[in-house]
C-alpha cells in the first residue's frame, strides 16, 4: 500500500508543481480562493505523505520538507513571470500542518479497526 501512496504523491506533487510554475497572473489583492487552493494542495500532499510514512516523526519531517518546498516554489515563481507571496506560503505551511494532523488521525483510527 505504501508504494501506491507514494505513486499518488508523485502524481499530486507533479500537478502542484506544474500549476505553481506555469506563467500566469501574479500579485493582486488577497483572495480567499487562491489561499484556499494553496492550503488544499499542501493539505493533500502532506496527508498522502503522512499516510505513507513509517512513523509520526517521518510524517512530521515530510510535512516540514513540503512546507520548505512550497517556500522554494514561491521564490521560483519570480523567475516564471509570477509573483512571490508570503501569504501563499503561509497557506501552504498551514496545509502541511493540517495534513500531518489528518494523516495521524487516519492512522490512529485505522489502527483501532
Secondary structure as UniProt FT lines:
FT   HELIX           2..21
FT   HELIX           32..52
FT   HELIX           56..76
FT   HELIX           77..79
FT   TURN            80..81
FT   HELIX           86..111
//
